[in-house]
């Protein structure tokens, strides 16, 4: 099976505050996941990184197009980030 969602060593630093640190996630084709956690634990931040609404400060992220029966394909952002390349983003 191949990875459809992959996060490797993701860090989110916003306004000098660590939001997430060292997050890894590897979802394989055919797996079903749910994201649970307390308010402010980073659930939305992780999902927004996959859709391209936010970019991590460090790490690699991405997902492949998923073709589901009777559904449209899902497109996600992908790439890698370093603190130097994202330091000017707010």
C-alpha positions as a Markdown table, in Angstrom:
| # | Residue | x | y | z |
|---|---|---|---|---|
| 1 | Unk | 0.0 | 0.0 | 0.0 |
| 2 | Unk | 1.1 | 3.5 | -0.6 |
| 3 | Unk | 0.9 | 6.6 | 1.6 |
| 4 | Unk | -2.0 | 9.0 | 0.9 |
| 5 | Unk | -1.2 | 11.4 | 3.7 |
| 6 | Unk | 2.3 | 11.9 | 5.0 |
| 7 | Unk | 3.6 | 14.3 | 7.6 |
| 8 | Unk | 7.3 | 14.0 | 8.7 |
| 9 | Unk | 8.7 | 15.9 | 11.6 |
| 10 | Unk | 6.3 | 18.8 | 11.3 |
| 11 | Unk | 6.7 | 21.9 | 13.5 |
| 12 | Unk | 4.4 | 24.9 | 13.6 |
| 13 | Unk | 5.8 | 28.1 | 15.1 |
| 14 | Unk | 3.5 | 31.1 | 15.1 |
| 15 | Unk | 4.3 | 34.5 | 16.7 |
| 16 | Unk | 7.3 | 32.8 | 18.5 |
| 17 | Unk | 5.0 | 30.2 | 20.0 |
| 18 | Unk | 5.3 | 26.5 | 19.4 |
| 19 | Unk | 1.9 | 25.2 | 18.2 |
| 20 | Unk | 3.1 | 21.7 | 17.2 |
| 21 | Unk | 6.5 | 20.0 | 17.4 |
| 22 | Unk | 7.8 | 16.9 | 15.8 |
| 23 | Unk | 4.5 | 15.6 | 14.4 |
| 24 | Unk | 4.6 | 12.5 | 12.2 |
| 25 | Unk | 1.6 | 11.0 | 10.5 |
| 26 | Unk | 1.5 | 8.3 | 7.8 |
| 27 | Unk | -1.9 | 7.3 | 6.5 |
| 28 | Unk | -1.9 | 4.4 | 4.1 |
| 29 | Unk | -4.4 | 3.8 | 1.3 |
| 30 | Unk | -7.5 | 2.1 | 2.7 |
| 31 | Unk | -7.0 | 3.3 | 6.2 |
| 32 | Unk | -9.6 | 5.3 | 8.1 |
| 33 | Unk | -8.6 | 7.8 | 10.7 |
| 34 | Unk | -10.2 | 10.3 | 13.1 |
| 35 | Unk | -8.4 | 13.2 | 14.6 |
| 36 | Unk | -9.3 | 13.7 | 18.3 |
| 37 | Unk | -7.9 | 16.1 | 20.9 |
| 38 | Unk | -8.7 | 19.0 | 23.3 |
| 39 | Unk | -9.4 | 22.5 | 22.1 |
| 40 | Unk | -6.1 | 24.1 | 21.0 |
| 41 | Unk | -4.2 | 20.8 | 20.6 |
| 42 | Unk | -3.5 | 21.3 | 16.9 |
| 43 | Unk | -6.2 | 19.3 | 15.0 |
| 44 | Unk | -7.2 | 22.1 | 12.7 |
| 45 | Unk | -3.5 | 23.1 | 12.2 |
| 46 | Unk | -2.6 | 19.6 | 11.0 |
| 47 | Unk | -5.6 | 19.5 | 8.6 |
| 48 | Unk | -5.0 | 23.0 | 7.3 |
| 49 | Unk | -1.4 | 22.0 | 6.4 |
| 50 | Unk | -2.7 | 19.2 | 4.2 |
| 51 | Unk | -5.1 | 21.5 | 2.4 |
| 52 | Unk | -2.6 | 24.3 | 1.9 |
| 53 | Unk | -4.3 | 26.9 | 4.2 |
| 54 | Unk | -1.3 | 26.9 | 6.5 |
| 55 | Unk | 2.3 | 25.9 | 6.0 |
| 56 | Unk | 4.5 | 24.3 | 8.7 |
| 57 | Unk | 7.6 | 26.0 | 9.9 |
| 58 | Unk | 9.6 | 22.8 | 9.4 |
| 59 | Unk | 9.2 | 19.3 | 8.0 |
| 60 | Unk | 7.7 | 17.5 | 5.0 |
| 61 | Unk | 4.0 | 17.2 | 4.3 |
| 62 | Unk | 1.8 | 16.1 | 1.5 |
| 63 | Unk | -0.9 | 13.8 | 0.2 |
| 64 | Unk | -1.8 | 12.2 | -3.1 |
| 65 | Unk | -5.1 | 12.5 | -4.9 |
| 66 | Unk | -7.6 | 10.0 | -3.6 |
| 67 | Unk | -10.2 | 8.6 | -5.9 |
| 68 | Unk | -13.2 | 7.3 | -4.1 |
| 69 | Unk | -16.1 | 5.4 | -5.5 |
| 70 | Unk | -18.9 | 7.8 | -6.4 |
| 71 | Unk | -16.9 | 10.8 | -5.1 |
| 72 | Unk | -14.7 | 13.5 | -6.5 |
| 73 | Unk | -10.9 | 13.3 | -6.1 |
| 74 | Unk | -9.3 | 15.1 | -3.2 |
| 75 | Unk | -6.4 | 17.4 | -3.7 |
| 76 | Unk | -3.9 | 18.3 | -1.0 |
| 77 | Unk | -0.9 | 20.5 | -0.6 |
| 78 | Unk | 2.5 | 19.0 | -0.5 |
| 79 | Unk | 6.1 | 20.2 | 0.0 |
| 80 | Unk | 8.7 | 20.8 | 2.7 |
| 81 | Unk | 9.5 | 23.7 | 4.9 |
| 82 | Unk | 12.4 | 25.0 | 6.9 |
| 83 | Unk | 12.3 | 27.8 | 9.5 |
| 84 | Unk | 14.4 | 30.0 | 7.1 |
| 85 | Unk | 12.1 | 29.6 | 4.2 |
| 86 | Unk | 8.9 | 30.3 | 6.2 |
| 87 | Unk | 10.2 | 32.9 | 8.6 |
| 88 | Unk | 8.5 | 35.8 | 6.8 |
| 89 | Unk | 5.0 | 34.2 | 6.8 |
| 90 | Unk | 2.6 | 35.2 | 9.4 |
